């Protein structure tokens, strides 16, 4: 349900204020709750109590609450928070003191403020939190203690009791919604934070540590599920990076990551481990077809020109491949073996795929760049 409210909850949320994401979404949610709650009370006054004055008075405050989203959209998040509480204070105090008779208990809604301010303001903003909480309590006492003028609307004892029960119902519903949103949003933020730690910030591929963990975990959990590791390195990346600048180099890495994601199985684990080096983990059926996936990536990169503000250039990659069909898997040796295979492809002239059998790390055979590689136990030293 909350995901369907994202267009409203994300008003005013930009890349620059992601650190305040939770507070911004909470402010938008409170604005939505205040608008809906005010409309519900307006309908109650109009249809149940036949009090048009109270109904139109609440509709006026509903319009003021909608103004919170306009302030949020303008990027004035700090002002929007105080606007929200200011309108709420005015609504509850005026409704209790001038509009309704003293038996309405409408000011009880002010009791929710000490809890809500904790959800909207940062822990370091103690002055705002304590000030608003104490202000709400003072207004609640003032509405009860100050001599009230003749109310514009008089509620019978039955109507006053109905309104009191409605206020209690709002309390319960508001606490459930706020706490559910608070916990759900914190969980989502925590999950995104974990993903950011496990992701490469530039290419959004998995981090090297996460990749090593995946390979190691695969080796611990199964001994009969084949695994393949591809080591992919861009040919001539350093010279392009020096010639056109680091920004262009970063764009090239992002471009390469997108191509790899597009031309590899959806369950492949792709990681950028060094500046221009990517590791790919293929398990199960994808491992059996690893030579095909390696050839497809090499061909896709070679046939897709990289365009940037300074022009365009053709790319090639050197790919090292190692497949382990059975036996215990050791993450570090397997990845090192794929790296050595990639180095062999570099020394062979680049734009090639070299496959090393996993049970013979000293053997390799360069594959043809026009066809898929075929792993064989052929020694480089003794052809």
C-alpha positions in Angstrom: 0.0 0.0 0.0 2.8 2.4 0.9 4.5 1.8 -2.4 1.4 3.2 -4.2 1.7 6.4 -2.2 5.3 7.0 -3.4 4.5 9.9 -5.7 3.1 11.8 -2.7 5.6 10.6 -0.2 8.6 11.5 -2.4 7.5 15.1 -3.1 10.6 17.3 -2.6 13.0 14.3 -2.5 16.0 14.9 -4.7 19.5 13.5 -5.0 20.9 16.2 -2.8 18.8 15.4 0.2 18.9 11.6 0.3 20.3 11.7 3.8 17.0 13.2 4.9 14.9 10.8 2.9 13.0 9.3 5.9 12.1 12.7 7.4 10.9 14.0 4.1 8.7 11.0 3.5 7.4 11.2 7.0 6.5 14.9 6.5 4.6 14.1 3.3 2.8 11.2 5.0 1.7 13.5 7.9 0.4 16.0 5.4 -1.6 13.3 3.7 -3.0 12.0 7.1 -3.9 15.6 8.1 -5.7 16.2 4.8 -7.7 12.9 4.9 -8.4 13.3 8.6 -9.7 16.8 8.2 -11.9 15.8 5.3 -13.4 12.9 7.4 -14.1 15.3 10.2 -15.7 17.8 7.8 -18.0 15.0 6.5 -18.8 14.1 10.1 -19.8 17.7 11.0 -21.8 18.2 7.8 -23.8 14.9 7.6 -23.9 13.7 11.2 -24.1 17.0 13.2 -25.6 19.2 10.5 -22.9 21.8 11.3 -22.0 23.6 8.1 -19.8 26.2 9.9 -17.5 23.5 11.4 -17.5 21.6 8.2 -16.4 24.6 6.1 -13.9 25.6 8.8 -12.2 22.1 8.5 -12.2 22.3 4.7 -10.2 25.6 5.0 -7.6 23.8 7.1 -7.5 20.9 4.6 -6.5 23.5 1.9 -3.8 24.8 4.2 -2.4 21.2 4.7 -2.3 20.7 0.9 0.0 23.8 0.9 2.6 21.6 2.7 3.2 19.7 -0.5 3.7 22.9 -2.5 6.4 24.0 0.0 8.0 20.6 -0.2 8.1 20.7 -4.0 9.8 24.1 -3.8 12.6 22.5 -1.7 11.7 24.3 1.5 11.6 21.2 3.6 12.4 22.8 6.9 9.6 25.4 6.5 7.1 22.7 5.5 7.6 20.9 8.8 6.8 24.0 10.8 4.0 24.9 8.5 2.4 21.5 9.1 2.6 21.7 12.8 1.5 25.4 12.8 -1.7 24.6 10.8 -2.4 21.6 13.1 -2.0 23.8 16.2 -4.3 26.5 14.8 -6.9 24.0 13.7 -7.2 22.1 17.0 -7.1 25.2 19.2 -9.5 27.3 17.1 -11.9 24.4 16.7 -12.0 23.7 20.4 -11.9 27.3 21.7 -14.0 29.3 19.2 -16.0 27.0 16.9 -17.1 24.1 19.1 -18.4 24.0 22.7 -16.0 23.0 25.5 -17.3 19.4 25.6 -16.1 18.5 22.2 -12.6 17.3 23.4 -11.3 18.2 19.9 -8.0 19.4 21.5 -7.1 15.9 22.5 -5.5 15.4 19.1 -2.8 17.8 20.3 -1.5 14.9 22.5 -0.2 13.2 19.4 2.3 16.0 18.7 5.1 14.9 21.2 5.2 11.5 19.5 5.0 12.8 15.9 7.8 15.5 16.3 10.2 12.7 17.2 9.5 11.0 13.8 9.9 14.2 11.7 12.8 16.0 13.4 16.4 14.9 13.6 17.7 13.8 17.1 20.0 16.8 17.2 17.0 19.2 16.7 16.1 19.2 20.3 14.9 22.8 20.5 12.3 22.2 17.7 11.2 18.9 19.2 10.8 20.1 22.8 9.4 23.5 21.7 6.6 22.0 19.6 5.8 19.3 22.1 5.5 21.8 24.9 3.6 24.2 22.7 1.0 21.5 21.9 0.5 20.7 25.6 0.2 24.4 26.5 -2.5 24.9 23.8 -4.4 21.9 25.0 -4.5 23.3 28.6 -5.4 26.8 27.3 -8.4 25.4 25.4 -9.6 23.9 28.6 -8.7 26.6 31.1 -9.3 29.9 29.3 -12.8 31.3 29.5 -14.3 30.3 26.2 -16.5 32.7 24.2 -19.9 31.7 23.0 -19.3 28.8 20.6 -20.5 29.0 17.0 -21.6 25.4 17.2 -23.2 23.7 20.1 -23.0 19.9 20.2 -25.4 17.8 22.1 -24.1 15.3 24.7 -24.6 12.5 22.1 -22.8 14.4 19.4 -20.0 15.4 21.8 -19.6 11.7 22.8 -19.5 10.7 19.2 -16.9 13.2 18.4 -14.8 12.1 21.4 -15.0 8.5 20.3 -14.0 9.6 16.8 -10.9 11.4 18.2 -10.0 8.2 20.1 -10.4 6.3 16.8 -8.1 8.7 15.0 -5.5 8.3 17.8 -5.5 4.5 17.4 -5.5 4.6 13.6 -2.8 7.3 13.5 -0.5 5.4 15.8 -0.8 2.2 13.8 -0.2 4.0 10.4 2.7 6.0 11.7 4.5 3.2 13.4 3.9 0.8 10.5 5.3 3.4 8.1 8.2 4.3 10.4 9.3 0.7 10.7 8.7 -0.1 7.0 10.6 3.0 5.9 13.5 2.4 8.2 13.7 -1.2 7.0 13.7 -0.1 3.4 16.4 2.5 4.1 18.5 -0.1 6.0 18.2 -2.5 3.1 19.2 0.2 0.6 22.2 1.1 2.8 23.3 -2.6 2.8 22.9 -2.7 -1.0 24.9 0.5 -1.4 27.7 -1.1 0.7 27.6 -4.2 -1.5 27.5 -2.2 -4.8 30.1 -0.4 -6.8 29.1 3.3 -6.6 30.1 4.0 -10.2 28.8 1.0 -12.2 26.2 -0.3 -9.7 27.6 -3.8 -10.1 28.4 -5.9 -7.1 31.4 -5.0 -5.0 34.5 -7.2 -4.9 33.9 -8.3 -1.3 30.4 -9.4 -2.2 31.6 -11.3 -5.2 34.2 -13.2 -3.2 31.5 -14.0 -0.6 29.2 -15.4 -3.3 31.9 -17.6 -4.7 32.9 -18.8 -1.3 29.3 -19.4 -0.2 28.6 -21.4 -3.4 31.6 -23.6 -2.6 30.4 -24.2 1.0 26.8 -25.0 0.2 27.3 -27.4 -2.8 29.9 -29.7 -4.2 28.1 -30.9 -7.3 26.9 -27.6 -8.8 29.3 -26.4 -11.5 30.7 -22.9 -11.3 32.4 -20.6 -13.8 34.2 -17.4 -13.3 34.9 -14.9 -16.0 37.5 -12.2 -15.7 36.9 -9.3 -18.2 39.3 -6.5 -18.8 39.0 -3.6 -21.2 41.8 -3.3 -23.8 43.4 0.1 -24.0 41.4 1.6 -21.1 44.3 3.5 -19.6 45.3 5.3 -22.8 41.6 6.3 -23.4 41.3 7.5 -19.8 44.5 9.6 -20.0 43.5 11.0 -23.4 39.9 12.0 -22.8 39.9 12.4 -19.0 38.5 10.5 -16.1 34.9 11.5 -16.7 35.0 9.8 -20.1 36.7 6.8 -18.5 33.9 6.6 -15.9 31.3 6.8 -18.6 33.1 3.9 -20.4 33.0 1.8 -17.3 29.3 2.4 -16.9 28.7 1.6 -20.6 30.6 -1.7 -20.2 28.7 -2.7 -17.1 25.4 -2.0 -18.9 26.5 -4.2 -21.9 27.6 -7.0 -19.6 24.3 -6.9 -17.7 22.3 -7.0 -20.9 24.2 -9.9 -22.5 24.7 -12.2 -19.4 22.1 -14.4 -17.6 19.8 -12.6 -15.2 21.3 -14.6 -12.3 24.9 -13.8 -13.1 26.9 -12.1 -10.4 28.7 -9.2 -12.0 31.4 -7.2 -10.0 33.9 -4.5 -10.8 36.9 -5.5 -8.8 39.5 -3.1 -10.2 39.5 0.1 -12.4 38.7 -1.6 -15.7 38.3 -5.2 -14.6 35.0 -7.1 -14.1 34.4 -10.5 -12.6 31.4 -12.6 -13.5 30.1 -15.7 -11.6 28.0 -18.2 -13.5 26.5 -21.2 -11.6 24.4 -24.2 -12.6 23.2 -24.3 -16.2 24.8 -20.9 -16.9 28.2 -22.4 -16.0 27.8 -25.1 -18.7 27.2 -22.4 -21.3 29.9 -20.1 -19.9 32.0 -20.2 -23.2 28.9 -19.0 -25.1 28.2 -16.2 -22.6 31.9 -15.1 -22.7 31.9 -15.0 -26.6 28.6 -13.1 -26.5 30.0 -10.5 -24.2 33.2 -10.1 -26.3 31.2 -9.8 -29.5 28.7 -7.3 -28.1 31.4 -5.0 -26.7 33.4 -5.2 -30.0 30.3 -4.4 -32.1 28.9 -1.6 -30.0 30.8 1.7 -30.3 31.2 3.8 -27.2 30.0 7.4 -27.9 30.8 10.4 -25.7 31.1 14.1 -26.0 34.5 14.0 -27.7 33.4 11.5 -30.3 33.2 7.7 -30.5 35.6 4.7 -30.3 35.5 1.0 -30.7 36.1 -1.2 -27.7 37.5 -4.7 -27.2 38.0 -6.8 -24.1 40.2 -9.7 -23.0 38.4 -12.4 -21.2 39.7 -15.2 -18.9 37.4 -18.1 -18.2 37.6 -20.9 -15.7 35.0 -23.7 -15.2 34.8 -26.1 -12.3 32.3 -28.9 -13.0 32.7 -30.9 -9.8 34.6 -31.1 -6.5 35.2 -28.6 -3.8 35.4 -25.0 -4.9 38.0 -22.6 -3.4 37.1 -19.0 -4.2 40.5 -17.4 -4.2 42.3 -19.9 -6.4 39.4 -20.0 -8.8 39.3 -16.2 -9.2 43.1 -16.1 -9.5 43.0 -18.7 -12.2 40.5 -16.6 -14.2 42.7 -13.6 -13.8 45.7 -15.5 -15.1 43.6 -16.6 -18.1 42.7 -13.0 -18.8 46.3 -12.0 -18.6 47.1 -14.7 -21.2 44.4 -13.2 -23.4 46.1 -9.8 -23.1 49.5 -11.1 -24.0 48.0 -12.9 -27.0 47.0 -9.5 -28.4 43.6 -8.7 -26.7 40.1 -9.1 -28.0 40.4 -12.8 -27.1 39.0 -15.4 -24.7 41.3 -17.8 -22.9 39.9 -20.7 -20.9 41.8 -22.5 -18.1 40.5 -25.9 -16.9 39.9 -25.5 -13.2 41.8 -28.7 -12.2 44.9 -27.6 -14.1 45.7 -24.0 -13.4 49.0 -24.2 -15.4 47.3 -25.1 -18.6 45.4 -22.9 -21.0 44.5 -22.6 -24.6 43.8 -19.3 -26.4 40.5 -19.5 -28.2 39.6 -18.1 -31.5 38.1 -14.6 -31.3 35.6 -15.6 -34.0 34.2 -18.6 -32.1 33.4 -19.7 -28.6 36.4 -21.0 -26.6 36.8 -24.7 -25.9 38.7 -25.7 -22.7 41.3 -28.4 -23.2 44.3 -29.6 -21.2 46.9 -28.3 -23.6 50.1 -27.0 -22.0 51.3 -23.6 -23.1 54.9 -24.7 -22.6 54.5 -27.9 -24.5 52.1 -27.5 -27.4 
